[in-house]
Amino acid sequence: MAVNNEIGIGLLGLGGIGNQVAEHLLQHLDAVSSHLDRPLSLRRVLVRDTALPRAVTLADGVLTDDFNDILNDPDIQFVVEVMGGEDPAADYLKRLLDKGKSVITANKEVMAKHGPSLMEAADRSGAQLRFEASVGGGIPIIGPLQNDLLANDITSIRAIINGTTNYILTKMAQEGLDFGVALAQAQALGYAEPDPTNDIEGIDAAYKIAILGSLAFHTAVAPEQVYTEGITGMAAEDFEFAHELGYEIKLLAIAERTDAGVQARVHPVLLHQESMLAKVEGAFNAIEVCGDLVGPVVFHGQGAGAAPTTSAIIGDLVAAARRDGKSTTSRPWSKLPMKPMADLETQYYLRVSIADQSGVLSKIASVFGENNISIASLTQKDGDNQLGTAQLVITTHPAKEAAMQTALQGIKNLSVLHKVHNLLRVEPI
Amino acid sequence: MAVNNEIGIGLLGLGGIGNQVAEHLLQHLDAVSSHLDRPLSLRRVLVRDTALPRAVTLADGVLTDDFNDILNDPDIQFVVEVMGGEDPAADYLKRLLDKGKSVITANKEVMAKHGPSLMEAADRSGAQLRFEASVGGGIPIIGPLQNDLLANDITSIRAIINGTTNYILTKMAQEGLDFGVALAQAQALGYAEPDPTNDIEGIDAAYKIAILGSLAFHTAVAPEQVYTEGITGMAAEDFEFAHELGYEIKLLAIAERTDAGVQARVHPVLLHQESMLAKVEGAFNAIEVCGDLVGPVVFHGQGAGAAPTTSAIIGDLVAAARRDGKSTTSRPWSKLPMKPMADLETQYYLRVSIADQSGVLSKIASVFGENNISIASLTQKDGDNQLGTAQLVITTHPAKEAAMQTALQGIKNLSVLHKVHNLLRVEPI
């Protein structure tokens, strides 16, 4: 295949995320390329040391330690940057964009500090700059702000965008731990870095809200303009007293547009327990965007990790590589079979009224048994004294829908049955 | 301005949504056009009766009752369809797409029943078909499925996508109402139609999950292939017993990809109270998408209404009208002022240890009073007996950050103060 019929890709960085991006591109090349009119080709990967062993198997000559091999390769049109850090990434991205190469980056620090000037560089050269992976892992938030929600005047963004601190705060809230203990646990489980400063002091969240605030209000918000306070001062007692008052404690990153200007801040807050953001637990992220038309929209998911970040990067890469401006290409539709409802396997909840007399439970239970359905719980509830009935609430272990429907018919045929009130399915969490 | 330098738009339907779309296009023409390289122009609006009075003021000659005026106008490249219903909308959309005109539609029934064939018609003529508004109001979900999440193998979609039924189920859960009473309340408040069949029987949700399932699995899922069960059989007792077991009851629309094929179903389920979907209340919608890379992502917001739907339509319109395939145009950056932290106005939570002696409370209170900060609650907590201290937890009414910082300094200067433990801000819900 001629090189000029391919979409040439360069990759900067081959750590955990770079490794998964490279693997995904190599293992799912046809699937990703099916969204495009030309196949993708991973031409070059920049690493510090080409001699180190790598988890992913790359063709000879793909690894390089010279950035110029990517910058000056005329067949590389798209560059994915997952090196992290400001230096030299910011300089690299500027030079790539100036040369007209489109950039897909996961680099929050670079985008927070240099985003507006890099976007201008992209505009000048006609290149694209996409950075969905820089905030919220694989949660779509940059795309929605730039596209889906663009008709709105955005009034505020409030976000839990640091999984490390939300994990620590959740532990403190649920287990009454002190900050130091919760931090040590988070470090032991890999949720916090050995040097956790950027997370626990709110710096990482400040980068991300600078990016989101800049996009939402279309004005440059620099990280040093974000008031930033971390969670190191939190104590177990604060959680106890906050709960008594009806609140959870969360590290929020907030960007608001007011008559007096834009305000951006990161600090712990007391948040009413009924708020959607108060319900975000563990290492999850959530971003609430308030628009004049759409009202509040919340985006919730895993905010970090190699796989979610790869999801965002590949999505950006395909969007950037689409030449025709269309949202989709005409992939042939697959013809998957439909699985019939009778083959569903799930748990059930059944509520019936039965004659309140001895021996009834065993009759009901034997219908379940005949259909190989295992009862998980059975509770007798008050029924109708005049009719002499009692209610039964039964939940089952997972069973086939067909078996459950047969059992239901069997129960309906019992002389002791008064009424089937409801059969509901129990959905896993 | 010459017509050929404009983006000509036709609008089918001028009910509540059509009216807001027309108003938005007329009142925010410059803002919407700023995302594009040419201005937009609303050229024609199709209505049944051109003589009826209209809430929006349109130029002479814009209203028409003849679909051919839009179909055959060479200067109309984009058509927004908000008529609703299958007939004649499906036929209109087919003819528009065949003619190469791009279509933005909010029509879930047409997209559920004819989506795949309409998408093929668009592919054949090179037109675009966008339908973000057909599911979840203004919540971005079609765009994320088509673009941001395309690197994922989607394993399941689980959604609360009918606001009427979620409102009714929330009322039943919270107030112990029976179905009929809750339905009547929803109708009185406008959350349910006078004829609520489509909502309460699950038909509306089945349309929407057919659309989402088709997109997620790239295979045609027809509404009649969706197992559909409504909420009319729900009783107050089911909520009582479900709560005892740790569940909420929700009407879920589910599309799953299994080894045995695609399964799509709409029915009430018991859902563990800790699940994100169980926490979705009232008329809100939420869609959970599970992908192999991204894990579970939840999109939450208002699922209906003229303003949210307009948000989705305008977003689609701009995306369709972008000719260069870029995600953004180079709008000049605004230079909004930053509002200083000192000007923040919010509520506060303060925890201090003080000498456990008489007169201390009045000293603290007077510092707040001097700074015009009104105390909302004050609770004395156990302190350290050996040190002879007590803890105070104080919350305030909204106050300026500058005043609160001055007050904090004043409290620190009090001889009765032992320690300031924490000053936190209280975020509104």
Interface residues (C-beta under 8 A of the other chain):
Chain A: H24 H28 V32 H35 P116 M119 E120 D123 Q128 R130 E132 G137 G138 I139 P140 G143 P144 Q146 N147 D148 L149 L150 A151 N152 R158 F217 H218 T219 A220 V221 Q225 Y227 G233 M234 A235 E237 D238 F241 A242 E244 L245 Y247 I249 L252 I254 E256 R257 T258 A260 G261 V262 Q263 A264 R265 H267 P268 V269 L270 L271 H272 E274 S275 M276 K279 G291 D292 L293 V294 G295 P296 V297 V298 F299 H300 G301 Q302 A307 P308 T310 S311 A312 I313 I314 G315 V318 A319 A320 R322 R323 D324 G325 K326 S327 T328 S330 R331 W333 S334 K335 L336 P337 M338 K339 M341 D343 L344 Y349 R351 S377 T379 K381 Q391 V393 T395 H421 N422 L424 R425 V426 E427 P428 I429
Chain B: H24 H28 V32 H35 P116 M119 E120 D123 Q128 R130 E132 G137 G138 I139 P140 G143 P144 Q146 N147 D148 L149 L150 A151 N152 R158 F217 H218 T219 A220 V221 Q225 Y227 G233 M234 A235 E237 D238 F241 A242 E244 L245 Y247 I249 L252 I254 E256 R257 T258 A260 G261 V262 Q263 A264 R265 H267 P268 V269 L270 L271 H272 E274 S275 M276 K279 G291 D292 L293 V294 G295 P296 V297 V298 F299 H300 G301 Q302 A307 P308 T310 S311 A312 I313 I314 G315 V318 A319 A320 R322 R323 D324 G325 K326 S327 T328 S330 R331 W333 S334 K335 L336 P337 M338 K339 M341 D343 L344 Y349 R351 S377 T379 K381 Q391 V393 T395 H421 N422 L424 R425 V426 E427 P428 I429
